[in-house]
Structures are given as structure tokens and as C-alpha cells.
Amino acid sequence: MSAVVPPGLKKRWEEFGELSRGCWLKAKKAEVSAEKQFPLFWDCMKEGDPAVSKAEMEECVRLGRPLAPHPICIISHIAKGASSPEAVTKCLEEGRVHGISLLACRAAKAGELP
């Protein structure tokens, strides 16, 4: 088994990590309580990591790489009163998907993964 990460996947992974770190720094600079930092972080992540299109989601399914909903999106919908299955459905309808499943799909589309 190779321990080498394909260059395209590594680049997208690093971009996602940079976005996440930057959003946490932005939330912490707001000088609000920890409970209020999370919504700021999530809003920043949504701005910097746009929703995935329905077409791309369908392509990932076709490739055998269906996208998982973003766990933070699920938590935010549940906090607003949705059931777990409703939250999953809403997140996928919004195109809010788990970054790692999206990276894997895009790498597969680029031929970097089987």
C-alpha cells in the first residue's frame, strides 16, 4: 500500500484545512462566547466552501462515491428542531457535504483514486 497522497487530492485537502483554520481564527477574533463562535465558524465555512451542485452530487453517485452530508450541517439542523433523517436530507438538498467525501469524489473524477 502506498503512503503517497496524490498531488491533486493533497492540494484540495490543504485548501480545506486552511479554510477551516482561517474560519476558526475569524470566529475567535469576534470576541464572543464560545457558544456564539461556532455559528460564526460555520457561516465562514459556508462562504469559503460553496455548496456542491446537484450535478456534481449525481456524478459522484455515478462514480460509486456518494457524498456524505456535512456533520456540522446536520448538527445545526437538529439544533433547529429537525430529526436526524430530516437534517441529513436538508443538508444534501443544500449541497452541504462532508469535505473528505467530496475530496475523494473529486480525486476519483480526476483519476487519482480508483
Residue frames as a rotation matrix with the C-alpha (Angstrom) as fourth column:
MET 1
0.582 0.813 0.000 0.00
0.813 -0.582 0.000 0.00
0.000 0.000 -1.000 0.00
SER 2
-0.273 -0.686 0.674 1.36
0.676 -0.636 -0.373 3.39
0.685 0.354 0.637 -0.97
ALA 3
0.007 0.202 -0.979 1.66
0.900 -0.427 -0.082 6.13
-0.435 -0.881 -0.185 1.65
VAL 4
-0.926 -0.379 -0.011 1.84
0.322 -0.802 0.503 8.79
-0.200 0.462 0.864 -1.07
VAL 5
0.066 0.947 -0.315 -1.14
0.410 -0.313 -0.856 11.15
-0.910 -0.073 -0.409 -1.33
PRO 6
0.026 -0.024 0.999 -1.95
0.997 -0.065 -0.027 12.08
0.066 0.998 0.022 -4.93
PRO 7
-0.850 -0.524 -0.057 -0.93
0.527 -0.848 -0.053 15.73
-0.021 -0.075 0.997 -5.60
GLY 8
-0.535 0.709 0.459 -4.42
-0.083 -0.585 0.807 16.94
0.841 0.394 0.372 -6.58
LEU 9
0.444 0.691 -0.570 -6.00
0.494 0.342 0.800 15.38
0.748 -0.637 -0.189 -3.52
LYS 10
-0.180 -0.604 -0.776 -3.27
0.983 -0.140 -0.119 16.79
-0.036 -0.784 0.619 -1.28
LYS 11
-0.908 -0.158 0.387 -3.82
0.238 -0.957 0.167 20.29
0.344 0.244 0.907 -2.71
ARG 12
-0.087 0.964 0.252 -7.58
-0.127 -0.261 0.957 20.16
0.988 0.051 0.145 -2.11
TRP 13
0.403 0.157 -0.902 -7.05
0.769 0.476 0.427 18.72
0.496 -0.865 0.071 1.37
GLU 14
-0.574 -0.703 -0.420 -4.64
0.817 -0.522 -0.245 21.54
-0.047 -0.484 0.874 2.26
GLU 15
-0.746 0.363 0.559 -7.07
-0.043 -0.863 0.503 24.18
0.665 0.351 0.660 0.92
PHE 16
0.332 0.910 -0.248 -9.85
0.183 0.196 0.963 22.74
0.925 -0.366 -0.102 3.08
GLY 17
0.177 -0.363 -0.915 -7.56
0.971 0.217 0.102 22.76
0.162 -0.906 0.391 6.13
GLU 18
-0.850 -0.518 0.098 -6.53
0.508 -0.854 -0.112 26.36
0.141 -0.045 0.989 5.50
LEU 19
-0.330 0.824 0.461 -10.16
-0.135 -0.524 0.841 27.42
0.934 0.216 0.284 5.16
SER 20
0.507 0.542 -0.671 -11.05
0.517 0.431 0.739 25.67
0.690 -0.722 -0.062 8.43
ARG 21
-0.211 -0.672 -0.710 -8.15
0.977 -0.173 -0.126 27.22
-0.039 -0.720 0.693 10.36
GLY 22
-0.892 -0.142 0.430 -8.90
0.243 -0.951 0.190 30.66
0.382 0.274 0.883 8.95
CYS 23
-0.005 0.977 0.211 -12.57
-0.034 -0.211 0.977 30.42
0.999 -0.002 0.035 9.88
TRP 24
0.443 0.119 -0.889 -11.76
0.827 0.328 0.456 29.41
0.346 -0.937 0.047 13.47
LEU 25
-0.626 -0.720 -0.301 -9.37
0.777 -0.608 -0.163 32.35
-0.065 -0.336 0.939 13.77
LYS 26
-0.692 0.452 0.564 -12.05
-0.025 -0.795 0.606 34.69
0.722 0.405 0.561 12.40
ALA 27
0.362 0.884 -0.295 -14.62
0.271 0.203 0.941 33.33
0.892 -0.421 -0.166 14.89
LYS 28
0.180 -0.371 -0.911 -12.23
0.981 0.139 0.137 33.70
0.076 -0.918 0.388 17.84
LYS 29
-0.826 -0.533 0.186 -11.38
0.534 -0.844 -0.047 37.30
0.182 0.061 0.981 16.86
ALA 30
-0.149 0.869 0.472 -15.05
0.219 -0.437 0.872 38.22
0.964 0.234 -0.125 17.18
GLU 31
-0.933 -0.306 0.190 -14.59
-0.121 -0.232 -0.965 38.19
0.340 -0.923 0.179 20.98
VAL 32
0.109 0.979 0.172 -17.91
-0.859 0.006 0.512 36.47
0.500 -0.203 0.842 21.67
SER 33
0.177 0.014 0.984 -18.72
-0.774 0.620 0.131 33.48
-0.608 -0.785 0.120 23.88
ALA 34
-0.811 -0.536 0.235 -17.66
-0.331 0.751 0.571 30.03
-0.483 0.385 -0.786 22.75
GLU 35
-0.208 0.828 0.521 -21.30
0.528 0.543 -0.652 29.18
-0.823 0.140 -0.550 22.01
LYS 36
0.722 0.495 -0.483 -21.52
-0.057 -0.654 -0.754 32.11
-0.690 0.572 -0.444 19.58
GLN 37
-0.218 -0.883 -0.415 -18.18
-0.684 -0.165 0.711 31.32
-0.696 0.438 -0.568 17.93
PHE 38
-0.556 -0.020 0.831 -19.47
0.308 0.924 0.228 28.15
-0.772 0.383 -0.508 16.32
PRO 39
0.546 0.785 0.293 -22.19
0.587 -0.109 -0.802 29.82
-0.598 0.610 -0.520 14.20
LEU 40
0.609 -0.410 -0.679 -19.58
-0.566 -0.824 -0.009 32.34
-0.556 0.390 -0.734 13.03
PHE 41
-0.505 -0.812 0.292 -17.24
-0.424 0.528 0.735 29.50
-0.752 0.247 -0.612 12.09
TRP 42
-0.242 0.476 0.846 -19.98
0.608 0.754 -0.250 27.65
-0.756 0.453 -0.472 10.22
ASP 43
0.800 0.536 -0.272 -21.05
0.169 -0.635 -0.754 30.77
-0.576 0.557 -0.598 8.29
CYS 44
0.199 -0.830 -0.522 -17.44
-0.785 -0.454 0.422 31.37
-0.587 0.326 -0.741 7.29
MET 45
-0.619 -0.425 0.660 -17.04
-0.047 0.859 0.509 27.78
-0.784 0.284 -0.552 6.12
LYS 46
0.253 0.794 0.553 -20.21
0.664 0.273 -0.696 28.05
-0.703 0.544 -0.458 4.01
GLU 47
0.803 0.009 -0.596 -18.92
-0.299 -0.859 -0.415 31.25
-0.516 0.512 -0.687 2.39
GLY 48
-0.032 -0.955 -0.296 -15.48
-0.886 -0.109 0.450 29.81
-0.462 0.277 -0.843 1.66
ASP 49
-0.925 -0.206 0.318 -16.63
-0.086 0.931 0.355 26.34
-0.370 0.301 -0.879 0.68
PRO 50
-0.434 0.827 -0.357 -19.63
-0.899 -0.425 0.108 26.80
-0.063 0.368 0.928 -1.61
ALA 51
0.218 0.643 0.735 -22.38
-0.472 0.728 -0.497 24.22
-0.854 -0.239 0.462 -1.80
VAL 52
-0.833 -0.457 0.312 -21.89
-0.030 0.601 0.799 21.36
-0.552 0.656 -0.514 -4.21
SER 53
-0.414 0.691 -0.592 -24.16
-0.910 -0.328 0.254 21.34
-0.019 0.644 0.765 -7.23
LYS 54
0.454 0.677 0.580 -26.79
-0.561 0.723 -0.404 18.65
-0.692 -0.142 0.707 -7.78
ALA 55
0.821 -0.169 -0.546 -24.96
-0.460 0.371 -0.807 17.69
0.339 0.913 0.226 -10.98
GLU 56
-0.233 -0.973 -0.006 -21.71
-0.735 0.180 -0.653 17.07
0.637 -0.147 -0.757 -9.11
MET 57
-0.273 0.217 0.937 -23.55
-0.813 0.469 -0.346 15.09
-0.515 -0.856 0.048 -6.43
GLU 58
0.781 0.620 0.076 -25.13
-0.456 0.649 -0.608 12.92
-0.426 0.441 0.790 -9.14
GLU 59
0.488 -0.700 -0.522 -21.75
-0.559 0.208 -0.802 12.42
0.670 0.683 -0.290 -10.82
CYS 60
-0.473 -0.668 0.575 -20.27
-0.866 0.235 -0.441 11.25
0.160 -0.706 -0.690 -7.51
VAL 61
0.204 0.631 0.748 -23.10
-0.614 0.678 -0.404 8.72
-0.763 -0.377 0.526 -7.13
ARG 62
0.897 0.135 -0.421 -22.47
-0.437 0.419 -0.796 7.51
0.069 0.898 0.434 -10.70
LEU 63
0.072 -0.971 -0.230 -18.79
-0.633 0.133 -0.763 7.02
0.771 0.201 -0.605 -9.82
GLY 64
0.376 0.133 -0.917 -19.75
0.447 0.841 0.305 4.98
0.812 -0.525 0.257 -6.77
ARG 65
-0.704 -0.631 -0.327 -18.68
0.634 -0.351 -0.688 7.79
0.319 -0.692 0.648 -4.43
PRO 66
0.345 0.888 0.303 -21.94
0.578 -0.456 0.677 9.17
0.740 -0.059 -0.671 -2.98
LEU 67
-0.496 -0.554 0.669 -21.37
-0.074 -0.740 -0.668 12.25
0.865 -0.380 0.326 -0.88
ALA 68
-0.249 0.340 -0.907 -21.97
0.937 0.320 -0.138 12.26
0.243 -0.884 -0.399 2.86
PRO 69
0.684 0.502 0.529 -23.74
0.336 -0.861 0.383 15.21
0.648 -0.084 -0.757 4.45
HIS 70
-0.340 -0.817 0.467 -21.57
-0.100 -0.462 -0.881 17.61
0.935 -0.346 0.075 6.40
PRO 71
-0.256 0.248 -0.934 -21.79
0.836 0.542 -0.085 16.65
0.485 -0.803 -0.347 10.10
ILE 72
-0.877 -0.073 -0.474 -21.83
0.346 -0.781 -0.520 20.26
-0.333 -0.620 0.711 11.27
CYS 73
-0.722 0.685 -0.091 -24.73
-0.534 -0.469 0.703 20.99
0.440 0.557 0.705 8.93
ILE 74
-0.178 0.654 -0.735 -26.59
0.330 0.744 0.581 18.03
0.927 -0.140 -0.348 10.41
ILE 75
-0.518 -0.085 -0.851 -25.95
0.855 -0.032 -0.518 19.29
0.017 -0.996 0.090 13.95
SER 76
-0.976 0.126 -0.179 -27.14
-0.109 -0.989 -0.099 22.79
-0.189 -0.077 0.979 13.04
HIS 77
-0.451 0.865 -0.222 -30.42
-0.451 -0.006 0.892 21.47
0.770 0.502 0.393 11.58
ILE 78
-0.139 0.373 -0.917 -31.01
0.664 0.722 0.193 19.19
0.734 -0.583 -0.348 14.57
ALA 79
-0.792 -0.214 -0.571 -30.40
0.585 -0.533 -0.612 22.15
-0.174 -0.819 0.547 16.87
LYS 80
-0.844 0.521 -0.130 -33.20
-0.536 -0.808 0.246 23.93
0.023 0.277 0.961 14.98
GLY 81
-0.159 0.839 0.521 -35.59
-0.726 0.259 -0.638 21.03
-0.670 -0.479 0.568 15.65
ALA 82
0.268 0.229 -0.936 -35.15
-0.880 0.454 -0.141 18.71
0.393 0.861 0.323 12.66
SER 83
0.857 -0.040 0.514 -34.93
-0.193 0.899 0.393 14.96
-0.478 -0.436 0.763 13.18
SER 84
-0.129 -0.979 0.159 -31.67
-0.198 0.183 0.963 13.29
-0.972 0.093 -0.217 12.21
PRO 85
-0.247 0.042 0.968 -33.05
0.828 0.529 0.188 11.90
-0.504 0.848 -0.165 8.91
GLU 86
0.809 0.567 0.152 -34.61
0.573 -0.704 -0.421 15.30
-0.131 0.428 -0.894 8.10
ALA 87
0.588 -0.665 -0.460 -31.29
-0.323 -0.715 0.620 17.02
-0.741 -0.216 -0.635 8.83
VAL 88
-0.369 -0.728 0.578 -29.42
0.271 0.510 0.816 14.65
-0.889 0.458 0.010 6.51
THR 89
0.122 0.522 0.844 -31.92
0.971 0.114 -0.211 15.27
-0.206 0.845 -0.493 3.72
LYS 90
0.935 0.259 -0.241 -31.82
0.236 -0.964 -0.121 19.05
-0.264 0.056 -0.963 4.19
CYS 91
0.234 -0.931 -0.279 -28.02
-0.275 -0.338 0.900 19.17
-0.932 -0.134 -0.336 4.15
LEU 92
-0.486 -0.397 0.779 -27.81
0.560 0.543 0.626 17.11
-0.671 0.740 -0.042 0.97
GLU 93
0.458 0.716 0.527 -30.52
0.884 -0.305 -0.355 19.24
-0.094 0.628 -0.772 -0.66
GLU 94
0.899 -0.171 -0.403 -28.48
-0.090 -0.973 0.212 22.34
-0.428 -0.154 -0.890 0.26
GLY 95
0.726 -0.684 -0.076 -25.34
0.085 0.199 -0.976 20.74
0.683 0.702 0.203 -1.19
ARG 96
0.316 -0.600 0.735 -23.62
-0.926 -0.362 0.102 20.85
0.205 -0.713 -0.670 2.21
VAL 97
0.855 -0.036 -0.517 -21.45
-0.033 0.992 -0.124 17.76
0.517 0.123 0.847 2.11
HIS 98
0.780 -0.626 0.022 -18.62
0.139 0.207 0.968 16.31
-0.610 -0.752 0.248 4.12
GLY 99
0.553 -0.607 -0.572 -15.36
-0.777 -0.624 -0.089 17.70
-0.303 0.493 -0.816 2.79
ILE 100
-0.454 -0.784 0.424 -13.50
-0.555 0.621 0.554 14.41
-0.697 0.016 -0.716 2.81
SER 101
0.029 0.502 0.864 -16.18
0.495 0.744 -0.449 12.60
-0.868 0.441 -0.227 0.81
LEU 102
0.921 0.278 -0.272 -16.12
-0.053 -0.604 -0.795 15.47
-0.386 0.747 -0.541 -1.70
LEU 103
0.143 -0.951 -0.275 -12.32
-0.887 -0.246 0.390 15.34
-0.438 0.188 -0.879 -1.92
ALA 104
-0.458 -0.293 0.839 -12.47
-0.069 0.953 0.295 11.59
-0.886 0.077 -0.456 -2.55
CYS 105
0.506 0.711 0.488 -15.08
0.504 0.215 -0.837 12.01
-0.700 0.669 -0.250 -5.28
ARG 106
0.858 -0.200 -0.474 -13.12
-0.439 -0.766 -0.470 14.77
-0.269 0.611 -0.744 -7.00
ALA 107
-0.205 -0.970 0.133 -9.94
-0.766 0.243 0.595 12.72
-0.610 0.020 -0.792 -6.80
ALA 108
-0.208 0.218 0.954 -11.76
0.344 0.929 -0.137 9.76
-0.916 0.300 -0.268 -8.36
LYS 109
0.838 0.546 0.015 -13.08
0.241 -0.345 -0.907 12.04
-0.490 0.764 -0.421 -11.14
ALA 110
0.589 -0.695 -0.412 -9.52
-0.785 -0.613 -0.090 13.24
-0.190 0.376 -0.907 -11.78
GLY 111
0.718 -0.288 -0.633 -8.26
-0.147 0.827 -0.543 9.66
0.680 0.483 0.552 -11.95
GLU 112
-0.201 -0.847 0.492 -6.23
-0.737 -0.200 -0.645 10.00
0.645 -0.492 -0.584 -8.78
LEU 113
-0.493 0.145 0.858 -8.20
-0.650 0.594 -0.474 7.26
-0.578 -0.791 -0.198 -6.98
PRO 114
-0.989 0.146 -0.018 -9.64
0.102 0.767 0.634 4.00
0.106 0.625 -0.773 -8.29
